[in-house]
């Protein structure tokens, strides 16, 4: 039963990731505008995905364990090109492309560089979400931002809820053990 559940989670997550940015790209094309989207958020998200992909490649993990990242990165690049196009500056993407390509090679130069970068991925990912939120709060306009894309992104995170729940419960048990250990020590 557990193997079937894992198989289901893996393949549905991959399927969701294969379509993740398509509603956003479609919304941009329909609106012919990038209004509401934070460029910083997109760049940070792409950076986090690239670090994660580079880490997986560096340590030669099996492709099926990270296949969604090349798919999402491709969609992110297409989305960014649309944003630059609708902002009237497609050539403005050139420095970012150069930066990301250079980063790909720099990340693999030393083990400590890729390891440090990977440990920062959660902060990069969180910063990308906060950048989008800040942009929405500042403008008060969601413009061409796709709620479906953000909803699909949430699905991919649902699988991790189990891990977060287990982490919280394990920490709770640890704290309780330490609390009662101190109480027993005081009684003696």
Phi and psi restraints in degrees (value plus and minus 20) as a CYANA .aco file:
   2 UNK   PHI     -84.2   -44.2
   2 UNK   PSI     -58.3   -18.3
   3 UNK   PHI     -85.1   -45.1
   3 UNK   PSI     -59.7   -19.7
   4 UNK   PHI     -87.0   -47.0
   4 UNK   PSI     -59.8   -19.8
   5 UNK   PHI     -84.7   -44.7
   5 UNK   PSI     -62.6   -22.6
   6 UNK   PHI     -83.3   -43.3
   6 UNK   PSI     -64.2   -24.2
   7 UNK   PHI     -78.6   -38.6
   7 UNK   PSI     -65.9   -25.9
   8 UNK   PHI     -81.3   -41.3
   8 UNK   PSI     -67.5   -27.5
   9 UNK   PHI     -81.2   -41.2
   9 UNK   PSI     -64.5   -24.5
  10 UNK   PHI     -81.6   -41.6
  10 UNK   PSI     -68.9   -28.9
  11 UNK   PHI     -95.2   -55.2
  11 UNK   PSI     -54.3   -14.3
  12 UNK   PHI     -91.2   -51.2
  12 UNK   PSI     -56.0   -16.0
  13 UNK   PHI     -83.8   -43.8
  13 UNK   PSI     -63.2   -23.2
  14 UNK   PHI     -81.9   -41.9
  14 UNK   PSI     -62.1   -22.1
  15 UNK   PHI     -83.4   -43.4
  15 UNK   PSI     -63.5   -23.5
  16 UNK   PHI     -83.3   -43.3
  16 UNK   PSI     -63.0   -23.0
  17 UNK   PHI     -85.1   -45.1
  17 UNK   PSI     -52.0   -12.0
  18 UNK   PHI     -84.9   -44.9
  18 UNK   PSI     -46.0    -6.0
  19 UNK   PHI    -131.8   -91.8
  19 UNK   PSI     -15.1    24.9
  20 UNK   PHI     -73.2   -33.2
  20 UNK   PSI     -72.7   -32.7
  21 UNK   PHI    -113.0   -73.0
  21 UNK   PSI     -25.0    15.0
  22 UNK   PHI     -81.1   -41.1
  22 UNK   PSI     -61.5   -21.5
  23 UNK   PHI     -83.1   -43.1
  23 UNK   PSI     -55.4   -15.4
  24 UNK   PHI     -88.5   -48.5
  24 UNK   PSI     -63.9   -23.9
  25 UNK   PHI     -81.8   -41.8
  25 UNK   PSI     -63.1   -23.1
  26 UNK   PHI     -82.9   -42.9
  26 UNK   PSI     -61.2   -21.2
  27 UNK   PHI     -84.3   -44.3
  27 UNK   PSI     -59.9   -19.9
  28 UNK   PHI     -83.9   -43.9
  28 UNK   PSI     -64.5   -24.5
  29 UNK   PHI     -85.0   -45.0
  29 UNK   PSI     -59.8   -19.8
  30 UNK   PHI     -87.7   -47.7
  30 UNK   PSI     -61.1   -21.1
  31 UNK   PHI    -100.0   -60.0
  31 UNK   PSI     -38.7     1.3
  32 UNK   PHI      32.7    72.7
  32 UNK   PSI      17.7    57.7
  33 UNK   PHI    -176.8  -136.8
  33 UNK   PSI     132.2   172.2
  34 UNK   PHI    -125.6   -85.6
  34 UNK   PSI      -3.5    36.5
  35 UNK   PHI     -76.6   -36.6
  35 UNK   PSI     111.6   151.6
  36 UNK   PHI      78.3   118.3
  36 UNK   PSI     -42.0    -2.0
  37 UNK   PHI    -107.4   -67.4
  37 UNK   PSI     117.9   157.9
  38 UNK   PHI    -112.6   -72.6
  38 UNK   PSI      98.6   138.6
  39 UNK   PHI     -81.7   -41.7
  39 UNK   PSI     -61.6   -21.6
  40 UNK   PHI     -79.9   -39.9
  40 UNK   PSI     -62.4   -22.4
  41 UNK   PHI     -79.7   -39.7
  41 UNK   PSI     -66.4   -26.4
  42 UNK   PHI     -83.8   -43.8
  42 UNK   PSI     -61.4   -21.4
  43 UNK   PHI     -86.4   -46.4
  43 UNK   PSI     -61.9   -21.9
  44 UNK   PHI     -85.3   -45.3
  44 UNK   PSI     -61.7   -21.7
  45 UNK   PHI     -81.4   -41.4
  45 UNK   PSI     -66.0   -26.0
  46 UNK   PHI     -81.9   -41.9
  46 UNK   PSI     -61.3   -21.3
  47 UNK   PHI     -80.9   -40.9
  47 UNK   PSI     -65.6   -25.6
  48 UNK   PHI     -81.7   -41.7
  48 UNK   PSI     -62.6   -22.6
  49 UNK   PHI     -85.1   -45.1
  49 UNK   PSI     -59.8   -19.8
  50 UNK   PHI     -85.9   -45.9
  50 UNK   PSI     -60.7   -20.7
  51 UNK   PHI     -82.3   -42.3
  51 UNK   PSI     -65.6   -25.6
  52 UNK   PHI     -82.2   -42.2
  52 UNK   PSI     -64.8   -24.8
  53 UNK   PHI     -82.7   -42.7
  53 UNK   PSI     -63.7   -23.7
  54 UNK   PHI     -82.7   -42.7
  54 UNK   PSI     -59.6   -19.6
  55 UNK   PHI     -80.5   -40.5
  55 UNK   PSI     -67.0   -27.0
  56 UNK   PHI     -82.7   -42.7
  56 UNK   PSI     -62.0   -22.0
  57 UNK   PHI     -87.7   -47.7
  57 UNK   PSI     -61.6   -21.6
  58 UNK   PHI     -79.5   -39.5
  58 UNK   PSI     -63.6   -23.6
  59 UNK   PHI    -111.8   -71.8
  59 UNK   PSI     -13.2    26.8
  60 UNK   PHI      35.2    75.2
  60 UNK   PSI      26.3    66.3
  61 UNK   PHI     -90.5   -50.5
  61 UNK   PSI     136.0   176.0
  62 UNK   PHI     -82.7   -42.7
  62 UNK   PSI     120.6   160.6
  63 UNK   PHI     -74.6   -34.6
  63 UNK   PSI     -58.0   -18.0
  64 UNK   PHI     -85.0   -45.0
  64 UNK   PSI     -37.4     2.6
  65 UNK   PHI    -100.8   -60.8
  65 UNK   PSI     -32.7     7.3
  66 UNK   PHI    -162.8  -122.8
  66 UNK   PSI      -1.8    38.2
  67 UNK   PHI     -78.1   -38.1
  67 UNK   PSI     -49.1    -9.1
  68 UNK   PHI     -86.4   -46.4
  68 UNK   PSI     -45.7    -5.7
  69 UNK   PHI     -88.2   -48.2
  69 UNK   PSI     -65.9   -25.9
  70 UNK   PHI     -80.6   -40.6
  70 UNK   PSI     -54.6   -14.6
  71 UNK   PHI     -86.4   -46.4
  71 UNK   PSI     -68.0   -28.0
  72 UNK   PHI     -87.6   -47.6
  72 UNK   PSI     -58.4   -18.4
  73 UNK   PHI     -82.1   -42.1
  73 UNK   PSI     -63.1   -23.1
  74 UNK   PHI     -78.6   -38.6
  74 UNK   PSI     -64.8   -24.8
  75 UNK   PHI     -86.1   -46.1
  75 UNK   PSI     -58.6   -18.6
  76 UNK   PHI     -81.8   -41.8
  76 UNK   PSI     -61.9   -21.9
  77 UNK   PHI     -84.0   -44.0
  77 UNK   PSI     -64.5   -24.5
  78 UNK   PHI     -81.4   -41.4
  78 UNK   PSI     -62.8   -22.8
  79 UNK   PHI     -82.1   -42.1
  79 UNK   PSI     -64.9   -24.9
  80 UNK   PHI     -82.9   -42.9
  80 UNK   PSI     -60.4   -20.4
  81 UNK   PHI     -83.1   -43.1
  81 UNK   PSI     -57.4   -17.4
  82 UNK   PHI     -84.5   -44.5
  82 UNK   PSI     -63.1   -23.1
  83 UNK   PHI     -80.3   -40.3
  83 UNK   PSI     -68.0   -28.0
  84 UNK   PHI     -83.2   -43.2
  84 UNK   PSI     -58.2   -18.2
  85 UNK   PHI     -82.3   -42.3
  85 UNK   PSI     -68.8   -28.8
  86 UNK   PHI     -93.9   -53.9
  86 UNK   PSI     -38.3     1.7
  87 UNK   PHI    -106.4   -66.4
  87 UNK   PSI     -21.1    18.9
  88 UNK   PHI      60.3   100.3
  88 UNK   PSI       2.4    42.4
  89 UNK   PHI    -167.4  -127.4
  89 UNK   PSI      47.1    87.1
  90 UNK   PHI     -81.0   -41.0
  90 UNK   PSI     -57.6   -17.6
  91 UNK   PHI     -90.2   -50.2
  91 UNK   PSI     -34.0     6.0
  92 UNK   PHI     -86.7   -46.7
  92 UNK   PSI     -35.8     4.2
  93 UNK   PHI     -98.9   -58.9
  93 UNK   PSI     -37.5     2.5
  94 UNK   PHI     -76.3   -36.3
  94 UNK   PSI     -65.9   -25.9
  95 UNK   PHI     -83.0   -43.0
  95 UNK   PSI     -54.4   -14.4
  96 UNK   PHI     -90.4   -50.4
  96 UNK   PSI     -60.3   -20.3
  97 UNK   PHI     -80.6   -40.6
  97 UNK   PSI     -66.1   -26.1
  98 UNK   PHI     -81.2   -41.2
  98 UNK   PSI     -61.9   -21.9
  99 UNK   PHI     -83.4   -43.4
  99 UNK   PSI     -64.4   -24.4
 100 UNK   PHI     -88.9   -48.9
 100 UNK   PSI     -59.1   -19.1
 101 UNK   PHI     -86.1   -46.1
 101 UNK   PSI     -64.2   -24.2
 102 UNK   PHI     -82.1   -42.1
 102 UNK   PSI     -63.4   -23.4
 103 UNK   PHI     -79.8   -39.8
 103 UNK   PSI     -58.4   -18.4
 104 UNK   PHI     -74.6   -34.6
 104 UNK   PSI     -64.2   -24.2
 105 UNK   PHI     -97.2   -57.2
 105 UNK   PSI     -58.0   -18.0
 106 UNK   PHI     -85.3   -45.3
 106 UNK   PSI     -59.3   -19.3
 107 UNK   PHI     -78.5   -38.5
 107 UNK   PSI     -52.4   -12.4
 108 UNK   PHI    -110.9   -70.9
 108 UNK   PSI     -16.5    23.5
 109 UNK   PHI     -87.3   -47.3
 109 UNK   PSI     -62.6   -22.6
 110 UNK   PHI    -157.8  -117.8
 110 UNK   PSI     126.9   166.9
 111 UNK   PHI     -78.8   -38.8
 111 UNK   PSI     -62.1   -22.1
 112 UNK   PHI     -85.8   -45.8
 112 UNK   PSI     -50.3   -10.3
 113 UNK   PHI     -87.4   -47.4
 113 UNK   PSI     -68.0   -28.0
 114 UNK   PHI     -88.6   -48.6
 114 UNK   PSI     -57.8   -17.8
 115 UNK   PHI     -85.9   -45.9
 115 UNK   PSI     -64.4   -24.4
 116 UNK   PHI     -83.1   -43.1
 116 UNK   PSI     -64.7   -24.7
 117 UNK   PHI     -81.1   -41.1
 117 UNK   PSI     -62.0   -22.0
 118 UNK   PHI     -84.4   -44.4
 118 UNK   PSI     -58.0   -18.0
 119 UNK   PHI     -87.7   -47.7
 119 UNK   PSI     -39.7     0.3
 120 UNK   PHI    -111.0   -71.0
 120 UNK   PSI     -26.5    13.5
 121 UNK   PHI     -77.8   -37.8
 121 UNK   PSI     -60.2   -20.2
 122 UNK   PHI     -84.4   -44.4
 122 UNK   PSI     -55.5   -15.5
 123 UNK   PHI     -92.1   -52.1
 123 UNK   PSI     -57.2   -17.2
 124 UNK   PHI     -83.9   -43.9
 124 UNK   PSI     -65.2   -25.2
 125 UNK   PHI     -82.0   -42.0
 125 UNK   PSI     -64.2   -24.2
 126 UNK   PHI     -84.8   -44.8
 126 UNK   PSI     -60.7   -20.7
 127 UNK   PHI     -81.9   -41.9
 127 UNK   PSI     -55.7   -15.7
 128 UNK   PHI     -86.0   -46.0
 128 UNK   PSI     -58.9   -18.9
 129 UNK   PHI     -88.9   -48.9
 129 UNK   PSI     -61.4   -21.4
 130 UNK   PHI     -86.2   -46.2
 130 UNK   PSI     -54.8   -14.8
 131 UNK   PHI     -83.8   -43.8
 131 UNK   PSI     -61.4   -21.4
 132 UNK   PHI     -86.5   -46.5
 132 UNK   PSI     -63.6   -23.6
 133 UNK   PHI     -81.0   -41.0
 133 UNK   PSI     -65.4   -25.4
 134 UNK   PHI     -80.5   -40.5
 134 UNK   PSI     -61.3   -21.3
 135 UNK   PHI     -83.2   -43.2
 135 UNK   PSI     -63.7   -23.7
 136 UNK   PHI     -84.5   -44.5
 136 UNK   PSI     -62.6   -22.6
 137 UNK   PHI     -85.6   -45.6
 137 UNK   PSI     -60.7   -20.7
 138 UNK   PHI     -86.0   -46.0
 138 UNK   PSI     -65.1   -25.1
 139 UNK   PHI    -106.5   -66.5
 139 UNK   PSI     -44.9    -4.9
 140 UNK   PHI      43.6    83.6
 140 UNK   PSI       4.9    44.9
 141 UNK   PHI    -164.2  -124.2
 141 UNK   PSI     100.2   140.2
 142 UNK   PHI    -104.6   -64.6
 142 UNK   PSI     -30.8     9.2
 143 UNK   PHI      26.4    66.4
 143 UNK   PSI    -140.0  -100.0
 144 UNK   PHI    -117.3   -77.3
 144 UNK   PSI      -1.7    38.3
 145 UNK   PHI     -92.1   -52.1
 145 UNK   PSI     110.8   150.8
 146 UNK   PHI    -110.0   -70.0
 146 UNK   PSI      97.2   137.2
 147 UNK   PHI     -86.4   -46.4
 147 UNK   PSI     -52.2   -12.2
 148 UNK   PHI     -83.8   -43.8
 148 UNK   PSI     -61.6   -21.6
 149 UNK   PHI     -80.8   -40.8
 149 UNK   PSI     -64.8   -24.8
 150 UNK   PHI     -87.7   -47.7
 150 UNK   PSI     -54.8   -14.8
 151 UNK   PHI     -85.6   -45.6
 151 UNK   PSI     -62.8   -22.8
 152 UNK   PHI     -83.3   -43.3
 152 UNK   PSI     -59.0   -19.0
 153 UNK   PHI     -82.9   -42.9
 153 UNK   PSI     -52.6   -12.6
 154 UNK   PHI     -86.1   -46.1
 154 UNK   PSI     -55.6   -15.6
 155 UNK   PHI     -79.7   -39.7
 155 UNK   PSI     -64.0   -24.0
 156 UNK   PHI     -80.4   -40.4
 156 UNK   PSI     -47.6    -7.6
 157 UNK   PHI    -102.7   -62.7
 157 UNK   PSI     -41.2    -1.2
 158 UNK   PHI     -78.7   -38.7
 158 UNK   PSI     -57.1   -17.1
 159 UNK   PHI     -79.3   -39.3
 159 UNK   PSI     -51.3   -11.3
 160 UNK   PHI     -99.9   -59.9
 160 UNK   PSI     -33.7     6.3
 161 UNK   PHI     -77.8   -37.8
 161 UNK   PSI     -57.4   -17.4
 162 UNK   PHI     -76.9   -36.9
 162 UNK   PSI     -66.4   -26.4
 163 UNK   PHI     -85.6   -45.6
 163 UNK   PSI     -61.5   -21.5
 164 UNK   PHI     -86.0   -46.0
 164 UNK   PSI     -61.3   -21.3
 165 UNK   PHI     -82.0   -42.0
 165 UNK   PSI     -65.7   -25.7
 166 UNK   PHI     -84.2   -44.2
 166 UNK   PSI     -58.3   -18.3
 167 UNK   PHI     -80.4   -40.4
 167 UNK   PSI     -69.1   -29.1
 168 UNK   PHI     -81.0   -41.0
 168 UNK   PSI     -64.6   -24.6
 169 UNK   PHI     -87.0   -47.0
 169 UNK   PSI     -60.0   -20.0
 170 UNK   PHI     -83.1   -43.1
 170 UNK   PSI     -61.0   -21.0
 171 UNK   PHI     -85.0   -45.0
 171 UNK   PSI     -58.7   -18.7
 172 UNK   PHI     -83.1   -43.1
 172 UNK   PSI     -65.1   -25.1
 173 UNK   PHI     -83.4   -43.4
 173 UNK   PSI     -62.7   -22.7
 174 UNK   PHI     -80.2   -40.2
 174 UNK   PSI     -66.1   -26.1
 175 UNK   PHI     -83.1   -43.1
 175 UNK   PSI     -59.3   -19.3
 176 UNK   PHI     -86.7   -46.7
 176 UNK   PSI     -62.1   -22.1
 177 UNK   PHI     -80.5   -40.5
 177 UNK   PSI     -65.9   -25.9
 178 UNK   PHI     -85.8   -45.8
 178 UNK   PSI     -57.3   -17.3
 179 UNK   PHI     -82.7   -42.7
 179 UNK   PSI     -68.4   -28.4
 180 UNK   PHI     -95.1   -55.1
 180 UNK   PSI     -45.8    -5.8
 181 UNK   PHI     -84.7   -44.7
 181 UNK   PSI     -62.3   -22.3
 182 UNK   PHI     -86.3   -46.3
 182 UNK   PSI     -59.0   -19.0
 183 UNK   PHI     -82.8   -42.8
 183 UNK   PSI     -63.2   -23.2
 184 UNK   PHI     -84.3   -44.3
 184 UNK   PSI     -60.3   -20.3
 185 UNK   PHI     -83.8   -43.8
 185 UNK   PSI     -57.9   -17.9
 186 UNK   PHI     -88.6   -48.6
 186 UNK   PSI     -54.6   -14.6
 187 UNK   PHI     -89.2   -49.2
 187 UNK   PSI     -50.1   -10.1
